């Protein structure tokens, strides 16, 4: 079972291999993947949430088919840095998932990630429908890229 890590502490991740970035929402899970060299994050898909078991199974299929060695989970902190109900829900999801699949999981501060992605999509003149379709996986990519950038600095 994965131990609880501090937010933005990437030391629990293996030194090499592909990572998955996750933006856990109440209705969807945005998923992004890193390349093997951990240089860039690419949006992968958006999972429509149903029940935990189905959500976890979908993630495990992605992990297995892409040889993922660790997860970077977006942590929805409040603007003052405190943890509210969404953060508690994210931690519960991670605890339950880690019990099903032992894999290193770290938390990454996701404050304003969806806002940043939405702003970029608006600037690109994406329709509201198109934004709704891609925002979660793009937010996951934004979260993962932040972690990859930090890993690159720490090398």
N, CA, C and O of each residue as an XYZ file, in Angstrom:
620
protein
N       0.844     -1.181      0.000
C       0.000      0.000      0.000
C       0.884      1.236      0.000
O       1.888      1.287      0.710
N       0.511      2.232     -0.795
C       1.299      3.456     -0.881
C       1.191      4.237      0.420
O       0.123      4.329      1.025
N       2.304      4.789      0.830
C       2.268      5.614      2.032
C       1.819      7.023      1.639
O       1.983      7.445      0.495
N       1.257      7.733      2.602
C       0.817      9.099      2.340
C       2.042      9.981      2.102
O       2.960     10.018      2.921
N       2.045     10.680      0.986
C       3.153     11.582      0.688
C       2.700     13.018      0.882
O       1.511     13.332      0.826
N       3.667     13.868      1.108
C       3.377     15.288      1.210
C       3.112     15.825     -0.198
O       3.600     15.268     -1.181
N       2.355     16.885     -0.287
C       2.042     17.483     -1.577
C       3.329     18.021     -2.200
O       4.132     18.678     -1.538
N       3.505     17.727     -3.488
C       4.655     18.132     -4.298
C       5.946     17.413     -3.922
O       7.014     17.815     -4.382
N       5.886     16.359     -3.098
C       7.058     15.559     -2.755
C       7.109     14.371     -3.709
O       6.325     13.430     -3.583
N       8.029     14.420     -4.657
C       8.093     13.416     -5.701
C       9.063     12.283     -5.394
O       9.321     11.437     -6.251
N       9.604     12.258     -4.174
C      10.629     11.276     -3.839
C      10.120      9.843     -3.809
O      10.930      8.918     -3.875
N       8.830      9.621     -3.713
C       8.290      8.262     -3.681
C       8.239      7.623     -5.064
O       8.011      6.419     -5.184
N       8.452      8.430     -6.119
C       8.387      7.891     -7.477
C       9.679      7.171     -7.853
O      10.761      7.580     -7.433
N       9.573      6.098     -8.644
C      10.781      5.443     -9.141
C      11.588      6.421    -10.017
O      11.013      7.355    -10.576
N      12.894      6.221    -10.140
C      13.728      7.175    -10.868
C      13.516      7.190    -12.383
O      13.928      8.138    -13.052
N      12.881      6.157    -12.930
C      12.651      6.144    -14.365
C      11.339      5.428    -14.667
O      10.775      4.745    -13.812
N      10.868      5.598    -15.892
C       9.629      4.961    -16.323
C       8.512      5.968    -16.508
O       8.592      7.102    -16.034
N       7.479      5.542    -17.198
C       6.344      6.413    -17.507
C       5.487      6.659    -16.266
O       5.311      5.787    -15.415
N       4.966      7.874    -16.201
C       4.069      8.267    -15.116
C       2.702      8.604    -15.688
O       2.567      8.971    -16.856
N       1.696      8.471    -14.842
C       0.340      8.866    -15.191
C      -0.032     10.054    -14.317
O       0.218     10.044    -13.112
N      -0.622     11.068    -14.913
C      -1.156     12.204    -14.173
C      -2.662     12.087    -14.120
O      -3.299     11.752    -15.120
N      -3.244     12.363    -12.950
C      -4.684     12.224    -12.776
C      -5.290     13.496    -12.201
O      -4.771     14.079    -11.250
N      -6.397     13.908    -12.798
C      -7.207     15.011    -12.294
C      -8.546     14.396    -11.901
O      -9.412     14.160    -12.743
N      -8.695     14.142    -10.601
C      -9.871     13.446    -10.087
C     -10.988     14.443     -9.831
O     -10.875     15.319     -8.973
N     -12.058     14.299    -10.582
C     -13.233     15.130    -10.373
C     -14.378     14.290     -9.838
O     -14.238     13.078     -9.674
N     -15.496     14.920     -9.568
C     -16.641     14.174     -9.058
C     -17.329     13.376    -10.165
O     -17.944     12.346     -9.890
N     -17.231     13.844    -11.422
C     -17.898     13.176    -12.536
C     -16.935     12.503    -13.508
O     -17.317     11.586    -14.235
N     -15.688     12.963    -13.517
C     -14.714     12.428    -14.470
C     -13.332     12.325    -13.825
O     -13.065     12.916    -12.779
N     -12.468     11.558    -14.481
C     -11.053     11.506    -14.115
C     -10.280     11.837    -15.384
O     -10.324     11.089    -16.360
N      -9.576     12.954    -15.364
C      -8.708     13.307    -16.475
C      -7.413     12.520    -16.341
O      -6.854     12.412    -15.250
N      -6.939     11.973    -17.455
C      -5.747     11.132    -17.441
C      -4.743     11.656    -18.469
O      -5.094     11.948    -19.612
N      -3.486     11.765    -18.032
C      -2.391     12.159    -18.919
C      -1.230     11.207    -18.683
O      -1.131     10.593    -17.621
N      -0.352     11.084    -19.672
C       0.768     10.158    -19.593
C       2.064     10.880    -19.942
O       2.084     11.786    -20.776
N       3.134     10.467    -19.296
C       4.443     11.024    -19.642
C       5.116     10.113    -20.653
O       4.761      8.943    -20.798
N       6.086     10.669    -21.340
C       6.929      9.837    -22.181
C       7.926      9.112    -21.269
O       8.033      9.437    -20.086
N       8.641      8.150    -21.808
C       9.564      7.356    -21.011
C      10.703      8.145    -20.404
O      11.235      7.763    -19.361
N      11.090      9.250    -21.044
C      12.169     10.090    -20.521
C      11.666     11.141    -19.532
O      12.451     11.893    -18.954
N      10.367     11.179    -19.351
C       9.728     12.131    -18.428
C      10.005     13.588    -18.799
O      10.256     14.431    -17.938
N       9.952     13.854    -20.081
C      10.143     15.222    -20.559
C       8.808     15.937    -20.770
O       8.687     17.135    -20.514
N       7.804     15.183    -21.242
C       6.542     15.846    -21.564
C       5.345     14.999    -21.154
O       5.399     13.770    -21.106
N       4.271     15.710    -20.865
C       2.992     15.097    -20.502
C       2.035     15.255    -21.677
O       1.973     16.313    -22.303
N       1.298     14.206    -21.965
C       0.341     14.219    -23.060
C      -1.029     13.822    -22.528
O      -1.153     12.816    -21.829
N      -2.064     14.605    -22.851
C      -3.412     14.210    -22.444
C      -3.749     12.853    -23.057
O      -3.471     12.615    -24.233
N      -4.343     11.967    -22.269
C      -4.633     10.625    -22.759
C      -6.127     10.405    -22.948
O      -6.584     10.116    -24.054
N      -6.888     10.544    -21.862
C      -8.332     10.324    -21.964
C      -9.039     10.879    -20.740
O      -8.416     11.279    -19.757
N     -10.353     10.888    -20.836
C     -11.199     11.260    -19.711
C     -12.089     10.074    -19.396
O     -12.828      9.583    -20.248
N     -12.003      9.627    -18.159
C     -12.824      8.506    -17.711
C     -14.087      9.071    -17.065
O     -14.006      9.905    -16.163
N     -15.236      8.625    -17.520
C     -16.497      9.007    -16.882
C     -16.630      8.183    -15.615
O     -16.623      6.953    -15.671
N     -16.750      8.842    -14.485
C     -16.820      8.128    -13.210
C     -18.188      7.480    -13.024
O     -19.227      8.042    -13.368
N     -18.142      6.267    -12.462
C     -19.373      5.560    -12.114
C     -19.249      5.133    -10.655
O     -19.624      5.876     -9.748
N     -18.723      3.937    -10.439
C     -18.458      3.445     -9.093
C     -16.957      3.270     -8.939
O     -16.236      3.138     -9.928
N     -16.486      3.268     -7.693
C     -15.050      3.176     -7.461
C     -14.428      1.983     -8.169
O     -13.394      2.130     -8.820
N     -15.032      0.808     -8.059
C     -14.447     -0.398     -8.650
C     -14.269     -0.246    -10.151
O     -13.222     -0.608    -10.687
N     -15.269      0.281    -10.837
C     -15.173      0.482    -12.283
C     -14.119      1.536    -12.615
O     -13.358      1.378    -13.570
N     -14.075      2.607    -11.828
C     -13.066      3.653    -12.047
C     -11.668      3.082    -11.858
O     -10.779      3.329    -12.674
N     -11.468      2.321    -10.786
C     -10.161      1.724    -10.496
C      -9.773      0.730    -11.586
O      -8.614      0.692    -11.997
N     -10.721     -0.073    -12.060
C     -10.432     -1.038    -13.122
C      -9.990     -0.326    -14.391
O      -9.059     -0.776    -15.059
N     -10.646      0.780    -14.733
C     -10.262      1.548    -15.922
C      -8.833      2.071    -15.778
O      -8.044      2.010    -16.721
N      -8.511      2.581    -14.597
C      -7.145      3.071    -14.358
C      -6.127      1.933    -14.415
O      -5.040      2.106    -14.966
N      -6.461      0.789    -13.861
C      -5.528     -0.344    -13.880
C      -5.273     -0.827    -15.298
O      -4.155     -1.232    -15.618
N      -6.289     -0.790    -16.153
C      -6.080     -1.166    -17.560
C      -5.094     -0.208    -18.222
O      -4.216     -0.633    -18.973
N      -5.243      1.084    -17.940
C      -4.329      2.077    -18.515
C      -2.913      1.861    -17.977
O      -1.945      1.912    -18.735
N      -2.794      1.623    -16.682
C      -1.492      1.387    -16.056
C      -0.812      0.174    -16.698
O       0.363      0.237    -17.060
N      -1.546     -0.917    -16.835
C      -0.982     -2.143    -17.390
C      -0.614     -1.991    -18.864
O       0.458     -2.425    -19.283
N      -1.484     -1.386    -19.638
C      -1.237     -1.301    -21.085
C      -0.129     -0.307    -21.433
O       0.419     -0.358    -22.534
N       0.206      0.592    -20.515
C       1.244      1.592    -20.784
C       2.492      1.419    -19.924
O       3.389      2.261    -19.969
N       2.565      0.344    -19.142
C       3.704      0.069    -18.260
C       4.035      1.278    -17.367
O       5.174      1.742    -17.319
N       3.020      1.763    -16.675
C       3.136      2.921    -15.798
C       3.810      2.502    -14.496
O       3.480      1.461    -13.929
N       4.770      3.326    -14.014
C       5.495      2.989    -12.778
C       5.080      3.850    -11.590
O       5.472      3.562    -10.459
N       4.290      4.906    -11.826
C       3.860      5.765    -10.725
C       2.759      6.708    -11.166
O       2.581      6.973    -12.355
N       2.018      7.214    -10.174
C       0.913      8.140    -10.437
C       1.175      9.485     -9.779
O       1.687      9.560     -8.662
N       0.813     10.544    -10.492
C       0.841     11.897     -9.946
C      -0.610     12.342     -9.861
O      -1.253     12.605    -10.878
N      -1.113     12.424     -8.643
C      -2.524     12.737     -8.395
C      -2.675     14.218     -8.068
O      -2.060     14.717     -7.126
N      -3.485     14.910     -8.841
C      -3.759     16.301     -8.535
C      -4.460     16.428     -7.194
O      -5.442     15.733     -6.936
N      -3.960     17.312     -6.340
C      -4.562     17.540     -5.025
C      -5.277     18.887     -5.055
O      -4.635     19.929     -5.193
N      -6.602     18.870     -4.927
C      -7.390     20.106     -5.003
C      -7.384     20.885     -3.681
O      -8.315     20.792     -2.881
N      -6.335     21.634     -3.482
C      -6.229     22.445     -2.267
C      -7.083     23.693     -2.383
O      -7.387     24.159     -3.481
N      -7.466     24.228     -1.225
C      -8.124     25.532     -1.201
C      -7.082     26.592     -1.527
O      -5.883     26.324     -1.455
N      -7.521     27.778     -1.881
C      -6.586     28.832     -2.268
C      -5.604     29.185     -1.157
O      -4.496     29.638     -1.442
N      -5.988     28.986      0.108
C      -5.076     29.281      1.220
C      -4.147     28.106      1.538
O      -3.381     28.161      2.500
N      -4.215     27.047      0.729
C      -3.349     25.887      0.923
C      -3.926     24.816      1.831
O      -3.327     23.752      1.985
N      -5.068     25.074      2.430
C      -5.681     24.080      3.317
C      -6.405     23.018      2.492
O      -6.662     23.198      1.301
N      -6.725     21.916      3.152
C      -7.443     20.829      2.495
C      -8.907     20.853      2.905
O      -9.239     20.889      4.090
N      -9.767     20.831      1.908
C     -11.201     20.803      2.154
C     -11.778     19.441      1.801
O     -11.037     18.463      1.699
N     -13.091     19.365      1.613
C     -13.753     18.094      1.311
C     -13.248     17.417      0.036
O     -13.129     16.193      0.000
N     -12.949     18.191     -1.011
C     -12.458     17.585     -2.259
C     -11.094     16.934     -2.049
O     -10.825     15.867     -2.601
N     -10.231     17.569     -1.253
C      -8.923     16.984     -0.962
C      -9.082     15.699     -0.151
O      -8.388     14.712     -0.395
N      -9.996     15.719      0.812
C     -10.246     14.516      1.615
C     -10.771     13.385      0.730
O     -10.400     12.227      0.918
N     -11.622     13.713     -0.221
C     -12.151     12.724     -1.152
C     -11.029     12.157     -2.025
O     -11.008     10.959     -2.307
N     -10.105     13.007     -2.448
C      -8.965     12.566     -3.251
C      -8.087     11.614     -2.447
O      -7.665     10.576     -2.955
N      -7.813     11.965     -1.194
C      -6.994     11.083     -0.344
C      -7.699      9.730     -0.133
O      -7.042      8.689     -0.126
N      -9.010      9.740      0.034
C      -9.754      8.485      0.209
C      -9.670      7.635     -1.054
O      -9.488      6.420     -0.975
N      -9.803      8.267     -2.217
C      -9.683      7.544     -3.480
C      -8.304      6.895     -3.580
O      -8.195      5.726     -3.949
N      -7.255      7.644     -3.254
C      -5.886      7.119     -3.327
C      -5.708      5.950     -2.363
O      -5.130      4.928     -2.732
N      -6.201      6.091     -1.125
C      -6.084      4.980     -0.165
C      -6.763      3.718     -0.697
O      -6.203      2.625     -0.618
N      -7.965      3.874     -1.236
C      -8.703      2.728     -1.760
C      -8.019      2.134     -2.992
O      -7.953      0.915     -3.149
N      -7.515      3.000     -3.854
C      -6.840      2.515     -5.053
C      -5.538      1.796     -4.690
O      -5.233      0.744     -5.251
N      -4.782      2.356     -3.764
C      -3.504      1.756     -3.352
C      -3.725      0.381     -2.723
O      -2.854     -0.485     -2.812
N      -4.874      0.175     -2.092
C      -5.180     -1.134     -1.520
C      -5.417     -2.172     -2.623
O      -5.142     -3.357     -2.431
N      -5.924     -1.728     -3.771
C      -6.176     -2.620     -4.903
C      -4.923     -2.823     -5.753
O      -4.696     -3.912     -6.280
N      -4.111     -1.772     -5.885
C      -2.945     -1.815     -6.760
C      -1.791     -1.063     -6.117
O      -1.763      0.168     -6.135
N      -0.843     -1.791     -5.553
C       0.312     -1.116     -4.959
C       1.175     -0.488     -6.058
O       1.818     -1.196     -6.832
N       1.180      0.816     -6.116
C       1.974      1.576     -7.076
C       2.304      2.904     -6.398
O       1.465      3.448     -5.680
N       3.493      3.431     -6.608
C       3.809      4.727     -5.997
C       2.841      5.816     -6.484
O       2.618      5.981     -7.683
N       2.283      6.541     -5.531
C       1.343      7.624     -5.838
C       1.785      8.857     -5.058
O       1.997      8.795     -3.847
N       1.921      9.969     -5.761
C       2.273     11.233     -5.113
C       1.190     12.261     -5.425
O       0.463     12.153     -6.413
N       1.109     13.248     -4.560
C       0.142     14.334     -4.746
C       0.854     15.564     -5.309
O       1.985     15.874     -4.935
N       0.160     16.255     -6.219
C       0.694     17.481     -6.795
C      -0.370     18.560     -6.674
O      -1.529     18.339     -7.026
N       0.018     19.714     -6.181
C      -0.886     20.849     -6.001
C      -1.516     21.212     -7.346
O      -0.818     21.591     -8.287
N      -2.815     21.095     -7.421
C      -3.494     21.378     -8.683
C      -4.266     22.695     -8.677
O      -5.071     22.948     -9.573
N      -4.025     23.527     -7.674
C      -4.759     24.795     -7.643
C      -4.629     25.526     -8.973
O      -3.530     25.683     -9.506
N      -5.735     25.956     -9.485
C      -5.847     26.750    -10.704
C      -5.502     26.000    -11.987
O      -5.445     26.618    -13.050
N      -5.273     24.699    -11.924
C      -4.941     23.974    -13.157
C      -6.106     24.004    -14.146
O      -5.902     24.275    -15.329
N      -7.312     23.732    -13.678
C      -8.464     23.754    -14.577
C      -8.704     25.173    -15.097
O      -9.047     25.356    -16.265
N      -8.527     26.166    -14.240
C      -8.703     27.556    -14.674
C      -7.680     27.919    -15.745
O      -8.025     28.578    -16.726
N      -6.430     27.501    -15.573
C      -5.385     27.803    -16.551
C      -5.680     27.133    -17.888
O      -5.520     27.745    -18.944
N      -6.106     25.887    -17.837
C      -6.416     25.158    -19.067
C      -7.633     25.777    -19.744
O      -7.637     25.963    -20.961
N      -8.659     26.095    -18.973
C      -9.863     26.704    -19.537
C      -9.535     28.041    -20.198
O     -10.022     28.337    -21.289
N      -8.714     28.838    -19.536
C      -8.312     30.135    -20.100
C      -7.591     29.929    -21.436
O      -7.847     30.659    -22.394
N      -6.702     28.950    -21.503
C      -5.982     28.662    -22.742
C      -6.942     28.228    -23.842
O      -6.802     28.648    -24.991
N      -7.911     27.393    -23.496
C      -8.890     26.939    -24.482
C      -9.763     28.094    -24.979
O     -10.098     28.156    -26.162
N     -10.126     28.997    -24.084
C     -10.919     30.168    -24.486
C     -10.098     31.038    -25.435
O     -10.610     31.515    -26.448
N      -8.825     31.241    -25.102
C      -7.944     32.029    -25.970
C      -7.780     31.375    -27.338
O      -7.576     32.058    -28.342
N      -7.872     30.051    -27.369
C      -7.781     29.319    -28.641
C      -9.131     29.268    -29.355
O      -9.264     28.629    -30.399
N     -10.127     29.941    -28.786
C     -11.465     30.022    -29.360
C     -12.166     28.669    -29.452
O     -12.946     28.429    -30.374
N     -11.884     27.786    -28.491
C     -12.570     26.492    -28.442
C     -13.997     26.711    -27.948
O     -14.236     27.503    -27.037
N     -14.922     26.012    -28.550
C     -16.324     26.135    -28.145
C     -16.506     25.599    -26.729
O     -15.673     24.847    -26.223
N     -17.595     25.995    -26.110
C     -17.902     25.515    -24.756
C     -17.989     23.990    -24.740
O     -17.499     23.351    -23.809
N     -18.609     23.406    -25.764
C     -18.736     21.948    -25.835
C     -17.358     21.287    -25.962
O     -17.091     20.278    -25.310
N     -16.492     21.852    -26.792
C     -15.154     21.304    -26.962
C     -14.351     21.434    -25.667
O     -13.622     20.516    -25.293
N     -14.484     22.569    -24.988
C     -13.781     22.756    -23.711
C     -14.218     21.709    -22.705
O     -13.380     21.123    -22.020
N     -15.521     21.464    -22.603
C     -16.049     20.483    -21.647
C     -15.517     19.088    -21.965
O     -15.294     18.281    -21.063
N     -15.317     18.811    -23.245
C     -14.864     17.494    -23.679
C     -13.394     17.235    -23.321
O     -13.022     16.097    -23.036
N     -12.560     18.278    -23.332
C     -11.113     18.058    -23.179
C     -10.500     18.626    -21.909
O      -9.345     18.320    -21.612
N     -11.220     19.436    -21.149
C     -10.610     20.163    -20.037
C     -10.017     19.241    -18.969
O      -8.967     19.556    -18.409
N     -10.655     18.124    -18.679
C     -10.167     17.250    -17.606
C      -8.845     16.575    -17.974
O      -7.926     16.534    -17.156
N      -8.741     16.049    -19.193
C      -7.480     15.412    -19.571
C      -6.377     16.449    -19.776
O      -5.204     16.157    -19.545
N      -6.742     17.654    -20.207
C      -5.741     18.718    -20.317
C      -5.279     19.176    -18.933
O      -4.103     19.485    -18.740
N      -6.202     19.219    -17.975
C      -5.822     19.572    -16.602
C      -4.887     18.508    -16.033
O      -3.929     18.836    -15.332
N      -5.158     17.232    -16.329
C      -4.269     16.149    -15.882
C      -2.883     16.325    -16.492
O      -1.873     16.097    -15.826
N      -2.838     16.727    -17.750
C      -1.560     16.961    -18.423
C      -0.814     18.137    -17.788
O       0.405     18.091    -17.623
N      -1.544     19.174    -17.440
C      -0.967     20.353    -16.788
C      -0.367     19.961    -15.426
O       0.734     20.391    -15.079
N      -1.092     19.154    -14.674
C      -0.634     18.669    -13.363
C       0.637     17.833    -13.541
O       1.640     18.056    -12.864
N       0.577     16.873    -14.457
C       1.718     15.989    -14.684
C       2.926     16.762    -15.187
O       4.051     16.485    -14.769
N       2.717     17.721    -16.072
C       3.846     18.496    -16.597
C       4.527     19.290    -15.489
O       5.750     19.428    -15.492
N       3.758     19.810    -14.549
C       4.355     20.505    -13.406
C       5.268     19.587    -12.614
O       6.362     19.981    -12.211
N       4.813     18.360    -12.393
C       5.636     17.383    -11.671
C       6.869     16.999    -12.487
O       7.962     16.884    -11.934
N       6.704     16.800    -13.791
C       7.845     16.456    -14.644
C       8.877     17.577    -14.658
O      10.082     17.327    -14.614
N       8.396     18.807    -14.720
C       9.320     19.942    -14.699
C      10.117     19.962    -13.407
O      11.322     20.213    -13.428
N       9.460     19.700    -12.280
C      10.156     19.649    -10.995
C      11.169     18.512    -10.986
O      12.294     18.690    -10.518
N      10.785     17.348    -11.498
C      11.710     16.217    -11.574
C      12.933     16.563    -12.411
O      14.051     16.178    -12.068
N      12.729     17.284    -13.500
C      13.832     17.701    -14.365
C      14.796     18.642    -13.662
O      16.006     18.566    -13.875
N      14.270     19.529    -12.826
C      15.096     20.468    -12.066
C      15.894     19.731    -11.010
O      17.048     20.066    -10.744
N      15.269     18.718    -10.405
C      15.914     17.982     -9.308
C      16.938     16.956     -9.789
O      17.636     16.359     -8.969
N      17.041     16.741    -11.095
C      17.994     15.736    -11.608
C      19.406     16.196    -11.464
O      20.331     15.477    -11.843
